[in-house]
Amino acid sequence: MKVLLVSVGGTPEPIKKSIKYHEPDFIYFICSQNRPDQKGSCSQVKDILKEVDFDPQKAELIEIERADSFSEVFSKVIKLIHHLKKTQPNAQLLVDYSGGTKTMSVGMALAGIEEGLNVYFVSGARPDLSKVQSGTELIHRIEVEDYMTKKFFSTAEALWQNYFYQSAASLTEKFMQAVSEDKREKLRLLYYISKAFGLWDRFQHDLAYGILKSYGGFGRIKKYLVILYHISSINKQNQKTKDYFIVMDLLFNAERRAEEYRFEDAIGRIYRALELLAQIRLFKEYGIKTGEAKPEEIPESIREEYIKKFQDEDGLLKIPLFAAHNLLYHLQDEVWKDWLPEKKKLILDFLQLRNFSFYAHGLKALGEADFKKAIPMLGELKEIVMRLQPETKNFPQLPRSIKELEIKELEF
């Protein structure tokens, strides 16, 4: 079914041309009401229908009280389009803004563009620079692709600013189907980059690297690719070994979750980073796995205590978070022997904060105030990771803007 929305006013010839050209099954006439001091354009509709031999039963008037009120025209047309999309989802909706006041034309055109419809106008020869000469009318479809692309890009940019990379990728994938091939190539680039950062944000580093490595030559992608390489290549080499880059990634991820007001998630990631830091240090420097430590690997000064608290039925020790940091201290680790005594209270206060949450052992919903209390722990972990692996100083936060990447191919 083909439905035409057409504005009415001025000479009726363009409207008649539009009806004959489109051959709609139903017509909505957007027209002005009669006023005491002025005859409205709705009065023209009866004659227009008669002249084009169109069934009046298949037409409806959408009356505008104030023909020069953009907000009234725009809102009524948008409301009508939404109604038609809901009640007649398979109908082909067309907009023609040839008639009516200038304000009506603008309101009609923008409503159609905003809703992604085909928008038309009728033009022709104007020998007196006023009205189109009868018999010279031609139908034109306005080109809205550039406008819609810029509007889309603004939406995608807003999603990136909130780290909603996957949402940006999904939006891009849908929008790609509605544009020409030259723009589709640019959008395809945006789709894959958005998808890669979305995967990275969900800790799927190998998949993210597999996509992003194809775009290392674009803009500032390389600086992210270098970091992602450290994370993903380690996972490929040894799934049981996690490097300090992973800890830093967790901390930056925590900051992103806090930006989204997901404070429970943010604190949970800081907790995991604190736990993972000790696990990495114990394995890399001493070959000790916290999930299956051997009693003889524990210093004599704390061995009996650890066996009593943490030994399982297989005779191995399952060492929890703080006990892992304490083990590093008793191993006289060059970093932990000074760091742990100084930061012990900070760590214990943070653990208490986290343990009272729903995600751990308590019933408290953690909020912004709780995250602010956790910020010193986050900062301290960043400092120690950079001390243990100086290359992590170059670890960037994921981009909050497409423009930040400075990719000329993504300039619309």
C-alpha positions as a Markdown table, in Angstrom:
| # | Residue | x | y | z |
|---|---|---|---|---|
| 1 | Met | 0.0 | 0.0 | 0.0 |
| 2 | Lys | 1.3 | 3.4 | -1.0 |
| 3 | Val | 0.4 | 6.4 | 1.3 |
| 4 | Leu | 1.1 | 10.0 | 0.3 |
| 5 | Leu | 1.4 | 12.8 | 2.8 |
| 6 | Val | 1.1 | 16.1 | 0.9 |
| 7 | Ser | 0.9 | 19.7 | 2.1 |
| 8 | Val | -1.7 | 22.0 | 0.5 |
| 9 | Gly | -1.7 | 25.7 | -0.2 |
| 10 | Gly | -1.1 | 28.1 | -3.1 |
| 11 | Thr | -1.5 | 26.7 | -6.7 |
| 12 | Pro | -3.0 | 23.2 | -6.7 |
| 13 | Glu | -1.1 | 22.1 | -9.9 |
| 14 | Pro | 2.0 | 20.7 | -8.1 |
| 15 | Ile | -0.3 | 18.6 | -5.8 |
| 16 | Lys | -2.2 | 17.2 | -8.7 |
| 17 | Lys | 1.1 | 16.4 | -10.4 |
| 18 | Ser | 2.3 | 14.6 | -7.3 |
| 19 | Ile | -0.9 | 12.5 | -7.0 |
| 20 | Lys | -0.9 | 11.5 | -10.6 |
| 21 | Tyr | 2.8 | 10.6 | -10.5 |
| 22 | His | 2.8 | 8.6 | -7.3 |
| 23 | Glu | -0.6 | 7.0 | -7.8 |
| 24 | Pro | -1.2 | 6.5 | -4.0 |
| 25 | Asp | -3.7 | 4.2 | -2.4 |
| 26 | Phe | -4.4 | 6.8 | 0.3 |
| 27 | Ile | -3.7 | 10.5 | 0.7 |
| 28 | Tyr | -3.3 | 12.6 | 3.9 |
| 29 | Phe | -3.7 | 16.3 | 3.1 |
| 30 | Ile | -1.8 | 18.6 | 5.5 |
| 31 | Cys | -3.8 | 21.8 | 5.2 |
| 32 | Ser | -4.8 | 24.9 | 7.1 |
| 33 | Gln | -8.1 | 25.5 | 8.7 |
| 34 | Asn | -10.5 | 28.3 | 7.8 |
| 35 | Arg | -10.0 | 31.4 | 9.9 |
| 36 | Pro | -12.4 | 34.4 | 10.3 |
| 37 | Asp | -10.0 | 36.6 | 8.3 |
| 38 | Gln | -8.6 | 34.0 | 5.9 |
| 39 | Lys | -9.7 | 31.0 | 4.0 |
| 40 | Gly | -7.8 | 27.9 | 4.8 |
| 41 | Ser | -6.1 | 25.6 | 2.3 |
| 42 | Cys | -8.2 | 22.6 | 3.4 |
| 43 | Ser | -11.0 | 24.1 | 1.2 |
| 44 | Gln | -8.9 | 23.3 | -1.9 |
| 45 | Val | -8.8 | 19.5 | -1.3 |
| 46 | Lys | -12.3 | 18.8 | -2.6 |
| 47 | Asp | -11.6 | 20.3 | -6.0 |
| 48 | Ile | -8.1 | 18.7 | -6.2 |
| 49 | Leu | -9.6 | 15.2 | -5.6 |
| 50 | Lys | -12.3 | 15.9 | -8.2 |
| 51 | Glu | -9.8 | 17.1 | -10.8 |
| 52 | Val | -7.5 | 14.0 | -10.4 |
| 53 | Asp | -10.5 | 11.7 | -10.1 |
| 54 | Phe | -9.4 | 10.3 | -6.7 |
| 55 | Asp | -11.9 | 8.7 | -4.3 |
| 56 | Pro | -12.6 | 11.0 | -1.4 |
| 57 | Gln | -13.1 | 8.0 | 0.8 |
| 58 | Lys | -9.4 | 7.3 | 0.5 |
| 59 | Ala | -8.3 | 10.7 | 1.7 |
| 60 | Glu | -8.2 | 12.4 | 5.0 |
| 61 | Leu | -7.5 | 16.0 | 6.1 |
| 62 | Ile | -4.9 | 16.8 | 8.8 |
| 63 | Glu | -5.9 | 20.3 | 9.8 |
| 64 | Ile | -3.3 | 22.8 | 10.9 |
| 65 | Glu | -4.6 | 25.6 | 13.1 |
| 66 | Arg | -1.7 | 27.8 | 12.5 |
| 67 | Ala | -0.1 | 27.3 | 9.1 |
| 68 | Asp | 3.0 | 29.4 | 10.2 |
| 69 | Ser | 3.6 | 27.4 | 13.3 |
| 70 | Phe | 6.6 | 25.0 | 12.6 |
| 71 | Ser | 6.1 | 23.1 | 15.9 |
| 72 | Glu | 2.4 | 22.4 | 15.1 |
| 73 | Val | 3.1 | 21.2 | 11.6 |
| 74 | Phe | 6.1 | 19.2 | 12.5 |
| 75 | Ser | 4.5 | 17.5 | 15.6 |
| 76 | Lys | 1.3 | 16.6 | 13.8 |
| 77 | Val | 3.1 | 15.1 | 10.8 |
| 78 | Ile | 5.5 | 13.2 | 13.0 |
| 79 | Lys | 2.5 | 11.9 | 15.0 |
| 80 | Leu | 0.8 | 10.8 | 11.8 |
| 81 | Ile | 3.9 | 9.1 | 10.5 |
| 82 | His | 4.4 | 7.2 | 13.8 |
| 83 | His | 0.7 | 6.1 | 13.7 |
| 84 | Leu | 1.0 | 4.9 | 10.2 |
| 85 | Lys | 4.2 | 3.0 | 10.9 |
| 86 | Lys | 2.5 | 1.3 | 13.8 |
| 87 | Thr | -0.8 | 0.5 | 12.2 |
| 88 | Gln | 0.4 | -0.1 | 8.6 |
| 89 | Pro | 4.0 | -1.4 | 9.0 |
| 90 | Asn | 4.1 | -2.6 | 5.4 |
| 91 | Ala | 2.9 | 0.6 | 3.8 |
| 92 | Gln | 5.2 | 2.7 | 1.6 |
| 93 | Leu | 5.0 | 6.2 | 3.1 |
| 94 | Leu | 5.8 | 9.2 | 0.8 |
| 95 | Val | 6.0 | 12.9 | 1.7 |
| 96 | Asp | 5.5 | 15.8 | -0.8 |
| 97 | Tyr | 6.0 | 19.3 | 0.6 |
| 98 | Ser | 5.2 | 21.3 | -2.6 |
| 99 | Gly | 2.1 | 23.1 | -1.3 |
| 100 | Gly | 1.4 | 25.2 | 1.7 |
| 101 | Thr | 3.2 | 28.0 | 3.5 |
| 102 | Lys | 7.0 | 28.0 | 3.7 |
| 103 | Thr | 6.7 | 26.9 | 7.3 |
| 104 | Met | 4.5 | 24.0 | 6.4 |
| 105 | Ser | 6.9 | 22.9 | 3.7 |
| 106 | Val | 9.8 | 23.0 | 6.2 |
| 107 | Gly | 7.9 | 21.1 | 8.8 |
| 108 | Met | 6.7 | 18.5 | 6.3 |
| 109 | Ala | 10.2 | 18.0 | 4.8 |
| 110 | Leu | 12.0 | 17.7 | 8.2 |
| 111 | Ala | 9.4 | 15.3 | 9.5 |
| 112 | Gly | 9.8 | 13.1 | 6.5 |
| 113 | Ile | 13.6 | 13.2 | 6.7 |
| 114 | Glu | 13.7 | 12.5 | 10.4 |
| 115 | Glu | 11.6 | 9.4 | 9.9 |
| 116 | Gly | 13.7 | 8.2 | 7.0 |
| 117 | Leu | 10.9 | 8.5 | 4.3 |
| 118 | Asn | 11.3 | 9.4 | 0.7 |
| 119 | Val | 10.6 | 13.1 | 0.4 |
| 120 | Tyr | 9.5 | 14.8 | -2.8 |
| 121 | Phe | 8.8 | 18.3 | -4.1 |
| 122 | Val | 7.4 | 19.5 | -7.5 |
| 123 | Ser | 9.2 | 22.3 | -9.4 |
| 124 | Gly | 9.2 | 23.7 | -12.9 |
| 125 | Ala | 9.7 | 26.8 | -15.0 |
| 126 | Arg | 9.1 | 30.1 | -13.3 |
| 127 | Pro | 9.0 | 32.7 | -16.1 |
| 128 | Asp | 7.8 | 35.4 | -13.7 |
| 129 | Leu | 10.0 | 34.3 | -10.8 |
| 130 | Ser | 6.8 | 33.6 | -8.9 |
| 131 | Lys | 4.6 | 30.6 | -9.6 |
| 132 | Val | 5.6 | 27.4 | -11.5 |
| 133 | Gln | 4.3 | 27.6 | -15.0 |
| 134 | Ser | 1.5 | 25.1 | -15.5 |
| 135 | Gly | 2.5 | 22.1 | -17.5 |
| 136 | Thr | 6.2 | 22.4 | -16.7 |
| 137 | Glu | 6.0 | 20.6 | -13.3 |
| 138 | Leu | 8.6 | 17.9 | -12.5 |
| 139 | Ile | 8.8 | 15.6 | -9.5 |
| 140 | His | 12.1 | 15.6 | -7.6 |
| 141 | Arg | 13.2 | 13.5 | -4.7 |
| 142 | Ile | 15.4 | 15.4 | -2.3 |
| 143 | Glu | 18.8 | 14.0 | -1.4 |
| 144 | Val | 18.9 | 13.5 | 2.3 |
| 145 | Glu | 21.8 | 11.0 | 2.5 |
| 146 | Asp | 24.4 | 13.5 | 3.6 |
| 147 | Tyr | 22.1 | 15.0 | 6.2 |
| 148 | Met | 21.1 | 11.5 | 7.6 |
| 149 | Thr | 24.7 | 10.4 | 7.6 |
| 150 | Lys | 25.8 | 13.4 | 9.7 |
| 151 | Lys | 22.9 | 12.9 | 12.0 |
| 152 | Phe | 23.8 | 9.2 | 12.3 |
| 153 | Phe | 27.4 | 10.1 | 13.0 |
| 154 | Ser | 26.4 | 12.5 | 15.8 |
| 155 | Thr | 24.4 | 9.6 | 17.4 |
| 156 | Ala | 27.4 | 7.2 | 17.0 |
| 157 | Glu | 29.7 | 9.8 | 18.6 |
| 158 | Ala | 27.3 | 10.2 | 21.6 |
| 159 | Leu | 27.4 | 6.4 | 22.0 |
| 160 | Trp | 31.2 | 6.4 | 22.0 |
| 161 | Gln | 31.3 | 9.2 | 24.6 |
| 162 | Asn | 29.6 | 6.8 | 26.9 |
| 163 | Tyr | 31.8 | 3.8 | 25.9 |
| 164 | Phe | 28.8 | 2.1 | 24.2 |
| 165 | Tyr | 30.9 | 0.7 | 21.4 |
| 166 | Gln | 28.8 | -2.3 | 20.8 |
| 167 | Ser | 25.6 | -0.2 | 20.5 |
| 168 | Ala | 27.5 | 2.0 | 18.0 |
| 169 | Ala | 28.5 | -1.1 | 16.0 |
| 170 | Ser | 24.9 | -2.4 | 15.9 |
| 171 | Leu | 23.6 | 1.1 | 14.9 |
| 172 | Thr | 26.2 | 1.3 | 12.2 |
| 173 | Glu | 25.4 | -2.1 | 10.8 |
| 174 | Lys | 21.7 | -1.2 | 10.4 |
| 175 | Phe | 22.4 | 2.3 | 8.9 |
| 176 | Met | 24.8 | 0.8 | 6.3 |
| 177 | Gln | 21.9 | -0.7 | 4.6 |
| 178 | Ala | 20.3 | 2.7 | 3.9 |
| 179 | Val | 23.2 | 4.5 | 2.2 |
| 180 | Ser | 25.2 | 4.4 | -1.1 |
| 181 | Glu | 28.2 | 2.3 | -1.6 |
| 182 | Asp | 30.8 | 5.0 | -1.1 |
| 183 | Lys | 29.4 | 5.9 | 2.3 |
| 184 | Arg | 29.0 | 2.2 | 3.1 |
| 185 | Glu | 32.8 | 1.8 | 2.9 |
| 186 | Lys | 33.3 | 4.5 | 5.5 |
| 187 | Leu | 30.6 | 3.0 | 7.7 |
| 188 | Arg | 32.1 | -0.4 | 7.4 |
| 189 | Leu | 35.3 | 0.9 | 8.8 |
| 190 | Leu | 33.4 | 2.5 | 11.7 |
| 191 | Tyr | 31.5 | -0.7 | 12.3 |
| 192 | Tyr | 34.7 | -2.9 | 12.7 |
| 193 | Ile | 36.5 | -0.3 | 14.9 |
| 194 | Ser | 33.4 | 0.1 | 17.1 |
| 195 | Lys | 33.1 | -3.7 | 17.3 |
| 196 | Ala | 36.8 | -4.1 | 18.2 |
| 197 | Phe | 36.6 | -1.6 | 21.1 |
| 198 | Gly | 33.4 | -3.2 | 22.3 |
| 199 | Leu | 35.1 | -6.6 | 22.4 |
| 200 | Trp | 38.1 | -5.0 | 24.3 |
| 201 | Asp | 35.7 | -3.4 | 26.7 |
| 202 | Arg | 34.3 | -6.9 | 27.5 |
| 203 | Phe | 37.8 | -8.4 | 27.9 |
| 204 | Gln | 37.6 | -10.4 | 24.7 |
| 205 | His | 41.1 | -9.2 | 23.8 |
| 206 | Asp | 42.0 | -11.9 | 21.2 |
| 207 | Leu | 38.9 | -11.2 | 19.1 |
| 208 | Ala | 39.4 | -7.4 | 19.5 |
| 209 | Tyr | 43.0 | -7.7 | 18.3 |
| 210 | Gly | 42.1 | -9.9 | 15.4 |
| 211 | Ile | 39.8 | -7.1 | 14.1 |
| 212 | Leu | 41.8 | -4.1 | 15.1 |
| 213 | Lys | 45.1 | -5.3 | 13.6 |
| 214 | Ser | 43.7 | -4.7 | 10.1 |
| 215 | Tyr | 43.3 | -1.0 | 10.9 |
| 216 | Gly | 46.6 | -0.2 | 12.5 |
| 217 | Gly | 47.5 | 2.2 | 9.7 |
| 218 | Phe | 44.4 | 4.4 | 10.3 |
| 219 | Gly | 44.7 | 7.5 | 12.4 |
| 220 | Arg | 45.7 | 6.9 | 16.0 |
| 221 | Ile | 44.7 | 3.2 | 16.1 |
| 222 | Lys | 48.3 | 2.1 | 16.4 |
| 223 | Lys | 48.7 | 3.3 | 20.0 |
| 224 | Tyr | 45.7 | 1.1 | 21.1 |
| 225 | Leu | 46.9 | -1.8 | 19.0 |
| 226 | Val | 50.3 | -1.8 | 20.7 |
| 227 | Ile | 48.6 | -2.2 | 24.1 |
| 228 | Leu | 46.1 | -4.7 | 22.9 |
| 229 | Tyr | 48.9 | -6.8 | 21.4 |
| 230 | His | 50.5 | -7.1 | 24.9 |
| 231 | Ile | 47.2 | -8.4 | 26.3 |
| 232 | Ser | 46.1 | -10.7 | 23.6 |
| 233 | Ser | 49.4 | -12.3 | 22.8 |
| 234 | Ile | 49.9 | -13.2 | 26.4 |
| 235 | Asn | 46.6 | -15.0 | 26.5 |
| 236 | Lys | 47.6 | -16.9 | 23.4 |
| 237 | Gln | 50.9 | -18.0 | 24.7 |
| 238 | Asn | 49.8 | -19.2 | 28.1 |
| 239 | Gln | 46.2 | -19.1 | 29.3 |
| 240 | Lys | 47.3 | -19.6 | 32.9 |
| 241 | Thr | 49.6 | -16.6 | 33.0 |
| 242 | Lys | 48.2 | -13.1 | 33.2 |
| 243 | Asp | 50.5 | -10.2 | 32.7 |
| 244 | Tyr | 50.5 | -6.8 | 34.5 |
| 245 | Phe | 48.9 | -5.3 | 31.4 |
| 246 | Ile | 45.8 | -7.2 | 32.3 |
| 247 | Val | 45.7 | -5.7 | 35.7 |
| 248 | Met | 46.0 | -2.2 | 34.2 |
| 249 | Asp | 43.2 | -3.1 | 31.7 |
| 250 | Leu | 41.0 | -4.0 | 34.6 |
| 251 | Leu | 41.6 | -0.7 | 36.3 |
| 252 | Phe | 40.8 | 1.3 | 33.3 |
| 253 | Asn | 37.7 | -0.8 | 32.8 |
| 254 | Ala | 36.7 | 0.0 | 36.3 |
| 255 | Glu | 36.9 | 3.7 | 35.5 |
| 256 | Arg | 34.7 | 3.2 | 32.5 |
| 257 | Arg | 32.1 | 1.4 | 34.6 |
| 258 | Ala | 32.1 | 4.2 | 37.1 |
| 259 | Glu | 31.5 | 6.7 | 34.3 |
| 260 | Glu | 28.4 | 4.7 | 33.5 |
| 261 | Tyr | 27.3 | 4.8 | 37.2 |
| 262 | Arg | 27.9 | 1.1 | 37.5 |
| 263 | Phe | 29.7 | 1.5 | 40.7 |
| 264 | Glu | 29.2 | -2.1 | 41.9 |
| 265 | Asp | 30.9 | -3.4 | 38.7 |
| 266 | Ala | 33.7 | -0.8 | 39.0 |
| 267 | Ile | 34.5 | -1.9 | 42.6 |
| 268 | Gly | 34.4 | -5.5 | 41.6 |
| 269 | Arg | 37.0 | -4.9 | 38.9 |
| 270 | Ile | 39.3 | -3.1 | 41.3 |
| 271 | Tyr | 38.9 | -6.1 | 43.6 |
| 272 | Arg | 39.8 | -8.5 | 40.8 |
| 273 | Ala | 42.8 | -6.3 | 39.9 |
| 274 | Leu | 44.1 | -6.4 | 43.5 |
| 275 | Glu | 43.7 | -10.2 | 43.5 |
| 276 | Leu | 45.2 | -10.7 | 40.1 |
| 277 | Leu | 48.2 | -8.5 | 40.9 |
| 278 | Ala | 49.3 | -10.8 | 43.7 |
| 279 | Gln | 48.6 | -13.9 | 41.6 |
| 280 | Ile | 50.8 | -12.7 | 38.8 |
| 281 | Arg | 53.7 | -11.7 | 41.0 |
| 282 | Leu | 53.7 | -15.0 | 42.8 |
| 283 | Phe | 53.6 | -17.0 | 39.6 |
| 284 | Lys | 56.1 | -14.9 | 37.6 |
| 285 | Glu | 58.7 | -14.5 | 40.3 |
| 286 | Tyr | 58.2 | -17.6 | 42.5 |
| 287 | Gly | 56.3 | -20.1 | 40.4 |
| 288 | Ile | 53.6 | -20.3 | 43.0 |
| 289 | Lys | 50.0 | -20.8 | 41.8 |
| 290 | Thr | 47.5 | -19.4 | 44.4 |
| 291 | Gly | 44.9 | -22.0 | 43.5 |
| 292 | Glu | 47.2 | -25.0 | 44.0 |
| 293 | Ala | 50.2 | -23.9 | 46.1 |
| 294 | Lys | 52.4 | -26.6 | 47.7 |
| 295 | Pro | 53.1 | -26.3 | 51.4 |
| 296 | Glu | 56.9 | -26.4 | 50.9 |
| 297 | Glu | 56.6 | -23.2 | 48.7 |
| 298 | Ile | 55.4 | -21.3 | 51.8 |
| 299 | Pro | 58.0 | -19.7 | 54.1 |
| 300 | Glu | 58.3 | -21.5 | 57.4 |
| 301 | Ser | 57.2 | -18.5 | 59.4 |
| 302 | Ile | 53.7 | -18.8 | 58.1 |
| 303 | Arg | 53.6 | -22.3 | 56.7 |
| 304 | Glu | 51.7 | -23.9 | 59.6 |
| 305 | Glu | 49.1 | -21.1 | 59.6 |
| 306 | Tyr | 48.5 | -21.4 | 55.8 |
| 307 | Ile | 48.2 | -25.2 | 55.9 |
| 308 | Lys | 45.7 | -24.9 | 58.7 |
| 309 | Lys | 43.6 | -22.3 | 56.9 |
| 310 | Phe | 43.9 | -23.1 | 53.2 |
| 311 | Gln | 44.8 | -26.7 | 52.6 |
| 312 | Asp | 42.4 | -28.8 | 50.6 |
| 313 | Glu | 41.8 | -32.6 | 50.6 |
| 314 | Asp | 44.6 | -33.0 | 48.0 |
| 315 | Gly | 47.1 | -31.4 | 50.3 |
| 316 | Leu | 47.4 | -28.2 | 48.2 |
| 317 | Leu | 46.8 | -24.7 | 49.3 |
| 318 | Lys | 44.1 | -22.4 | 47.9 |
| 319 | Ile | 45.3 | -19.0 | 48.9 |
| 320 | Pro | 42.8 | -16.1 | 49.0 |
| 321 | Leu | 43.5 | -12.4 | 48.1 |
| 322 | Phe | 45.0 | -10.8 | 51.2 |
| 323 | Ala | 46.8 | -14.0 | 52.1 |
| 324 | Ala | 48.5 | -13.9 | 48.7 |
| 325 | His | 49.7 | -10.4 | 49.3 |
| 326 | Asn | 50.9 | -11.4 | 52.8 |
| 327 | Leu | 52.7 | -14.4 | 51.3 |
| 328 | Leu | 54.7 | -12.0 | 49.0 |
| 329 | Tyr | 55.6 | -9.9 | 52.1 |
| 330 | His | 56.9 | -13.0 | 53.9 |
| 331 | Leu | 58.8 | -14.1 | 50.8 |
| 332 | Gln | 60.6 | -10.8 | 51.2 |
| 333 | Asp | 59.6 | -9.7 | 47.7 |
| 334 | Glu | 61.6 | -6.6 | 46.9 |
| 335 | Val | 58.3 | -4.6 | 46.3 |
| 336 | Trp | 55.9 | -6.1 | 48.8 |
| 337 | Lys | 58.2 | -6.1 | 51.8 |
| 338 | Asp | 57.9 | -2.3 | 51.9 |
| 339 | Trp | 54.6 | -1.8 | 50.1 |
| 340 | Leu | 52.3 | -4.1 | 52.1 |
| 341 | Pro | 53.0 | -2.7 | 55.6 |
| 342 | Glu | 52.4 | 0.8 | 54.2 |
| 343 | Lys | 49.2 | -0.1 | 52.4 |
| 344 | Lys | 47.8 | -2.8 | 54.6 |
| 345 | Lys | 45.0 | -0.6 | 56.1 |
| 346 | Leu | 44.1 | 0.7 | 52.6 |
| 347 | Ile | 43.7 | -2.8 | 51.4 |
| 348 | Leu | 41.7 | -4.0 | 54.4 |
| 349 | Asp | 39.4 | -1.0 | 54.3 |
| 350 | Phe | 38.8 | -1.6 | 50.6 |
| 351 | Leu | 38.1 | -5.3 | 51.1 |
| 352 | Gln | 35.6 | -4.5 | 53.9 |
| 353 | Leu | 33.9 | -2.1 | 51.5 |
| 354 | Arg | 33.6 | -4.6 | 48.8 |
| 355 | Asn | 32.6 | -7.5 | 51.0 |
| 356 | Phe | 29.5 | -5.7 | 52.3 |
| 357 | Ser | 28.2 | -5.4 | 48.7 |
| 358 | Phe | 25.5 | -7.6 | 47.0 |
| 359 | Tyr | 28.2 | -8.9 | 44.7 |
| 360 | Ala | 30.2 | -10.3 | 47.6 |
| 361 | His | 28.9 | -11.3 | 51.0 |
| 362 | Gly | 26.6 | -8.5 | 52.0 |
| 363 | Leu | 23.3 | -6.7 | 51.2 |
| 364 | Lys | 24.5 | -3.2 | 50.4 |
| 365 | Ala | 24.2 | -1.6 | 47.0 |
| 366 | Leu | 27.4 | 0.2 | 46.4 |
| 367 | Gly | 27.0 | 3.8 | 45.0 |
| 368 | Glu | 29.1 | 6.8 | 43.9 |
| 369 | Ala | 30.2 | 7.6 | 47.5 |
| 370 | Asp | 31.5 | 4.0 | 47.9 |
| 371 | Phe | 33.4 | 4.3 | 44.6 |
| 372 | Lys | 35.0 | 7.5 | 45.8 |
| 373 | Lys | 36.3 | 5.6 | 48.8 |
| 374 | Ala | 37.8 | 3.0 | 46.4 |
| 375 | Ile | 39.6 | 5.5 | 44.2 |
| 376 | Pro | 42.8 | 5.5 | 46.4 |
| 377 | Met | 43.0 | 1.8 | 46.0 |
| 378 | Leu | 42.6 | 2.1 | 42.2 |
| 379 | Gly | 45.3 | 4.8 | 42.1 |
| 380 | Glu | 47.7 | 2.8 | 44.2 |
| 381 | Leu | 47.3 | -0.3 | 42.0 |
| 382 | Lys | 48.1 | 1.8 | 38.9 |
| 383 | Glu | 51.2 | 3.1 | 40.6 |
| 384 | Ile | 52.5 | -0.4 | 41.6 |
| 385 | Val | 51.7 | -1.9 | 38.2 |
| 386 | Met | 53.7 | 0.9 | 36.4 |
| 387 | Arg | 56.5 | 0.2 | 38.9 |
| 388 | Leu | 56.5 | -3.5 | 38.2 |
| 389 | Gln | 56.1 | -3.1 | 34.4 |
| 390 | Pro | 57.1 | 0.4 | 33.2 |
| 391 | Glu | 55.6 | -0.1 | 29.7 |
| 392 | Thr | 52.1 | 0.1 | 31.2 |
| 393 | Lys | 52.7 | 3.9 | 31.7 |
| 394 | Asn | 51.6 | 4.2 | 28.0 |
| 395 | Phe | 48.3 | 2.4 | 28.7 |
| 396 | Pro | 45.6 | 4.7 | 27.4 |
| 397 | Gln | 42.0 | 4.8 | 28.4 |
| 398 | Leu | 39.8 | 3.6 | 25.5 |
| 399 | Pro | 38.7 | 6.5 | 23.3 |
| 400 | Arg | 35.5 | 8.4 | 24.1 |
| 401 | Ser | 35.3 | 10.0 | 20.7 |
| 402 | Ile | 35.5 | 8.8 | 17.1 |
| 403 | Lys | 37.1 | 12.1 | 16.2 |
| 404 | Glu | 39.8 | 11.4 | 18.8 |
| 405 | Leu | 41.1 | 8.7 | 16.6 |
| 406 | Glu | 41.8 | 11.3 | 13.8 |
| 407 | Ile | 40.8 | 8.9 | 11.0 |
| 408 | Lys | 40.3 | 11.0 | 7.9 |
| 409 | Glu | 38.2 | 8.2 | 6.3 |
| 410 | Leu | 35.7 | 8.8 | 9.1 |
| 411 | Glu | 35.2 | 12.5 | 8.4 |
| 412 | Phe | 31.6 | 12.8 | 7.1 |
